[in-house]
Amino acid sequence: MTPETFAAALDALHWKQADFCRKTGVNKSTPSNWMTEKTPIPLWVGAYLGAMQDLAALHTKYLATTKDSASE
């Protein structure tokens, strides 16, 4: 995962770096180190964000409100 794909995944989830830190328990400076390439992004980060995007898509597909469904 590159800093650009990390940022894109956060954007797709409507998360800020602080949200990611809170949800995963990483130190608040860690994503900044990834973005400036001071430290590499661990493999688990891509897997985690991919899983969260998949869950968000399933939520949208199956748990949309009836108002949302009626507009389709």
C-alpha positions as CSV (number, residue, x, y, z in Angstrom):
1,M,0.0,0.0,0.0
2,T,1.3,3.4,-0.9
3,P,0.6,6.7,0.9
4,E,-1.8,7.6,-1.9
5,T,-3.8,4.4,-1.7
6,F,-3.9,4.7,2.1
7,A,-5.3,8.2,1.7
8,A,-7.8,7.1,-0.9
9,A,-9.0,4.3,1.3
10,L,-9.6,6.6,4.2
11,D,-11.4,9.0,1.9
12,A,-13.6,6.2,0.5
13,L,-14.6,5.4,4.1
14,H,-15.1,9.1,5.0
15,W,-12.5,8.7,7.7
16,K,-9.7,11.0,8.9
17,Q,-6.4,9.7,10.0
18,A,-7.5,10.2,13.6
19,D,-10.5,7.9,13.0
20,F,-8.2,5.2,11.7
21,C,-6.0,5.6,14.8
22,R,-8.9,5.4,17.1
23,K,-10.4,2.3,15.4
24,T,-7.1,0.4,15.2
25,G,-5.3,1.6,18.3
26,V,-2.2,2.9,16.5
27,N,-0.4,6.0,17.7
28,K,-1.7,9.2,16.2
29,S,1.7,10.0,14.6
30,T,1.9,6.6,12.8
31,P,-0.2,7.5,9.7
32,S,1.8,10.7,9.3
33,N,5.0,8.6,9.3
34,W,3.4,6.4,6.6
35,M,2.3,9.4,4.5
36,T,5.8,10.9,4.6
37,E,7.3,7.5,3.9
38,K,9.4,7.6,7.1
39,T,8.1,4.1,7.8
40,P,6.5,1.6,5.5
41,I,2.8,0.9,5.7
42,P,2.3,-2.6,7.2
43,L,0.5,-5.2,5.1
44,W,-2.4,-5.5,7.6
45,V,-3.4,-1.9,7.0
46,G,-4.4,-2.6,3.4
47,A,-6.2,-5.7,4.5
48,Y,-8.0,-3.9,7.3
49,L,-9.1,-1.0,5.1
50,G,-10.2,-3.4,2.3
51,A,-12.4,-5.3,4.8
52,M,-13.9,-2.0,6.1
53,Q,-14.7,-0.9,2.6
54,D,-16.3,-4.3,1.9
55,L,-18.4,-4.0,5.1
56,A,-19.4,-0.4,4.1
57,A,-20.6,-1.7,0.7
58,L,-22.5,-4.5,2.3
59,H,-24.1,-2.1,4.8
60,T,-25.2,0.2,1.9
61,K,-26.5,-2.7,-0.1
62,Y,-28.5,-4.6,2.5
63,L,-29.2,-2.2,5.3
64,A,-30.1,0.9,3.4
65,T,-33.2,2.6,4.8
66,T,-36.5,2.2,3.1
67,K,-36.3,5.8,2.0
68,D,-33.0,5.0,0.3
69,S,-34.4,1.9,-1.3
70,A,-37.5,3.7,-2.6
71,S,-35.4,6.0,-4.6
72,E,-33.7,3.2,-6.6
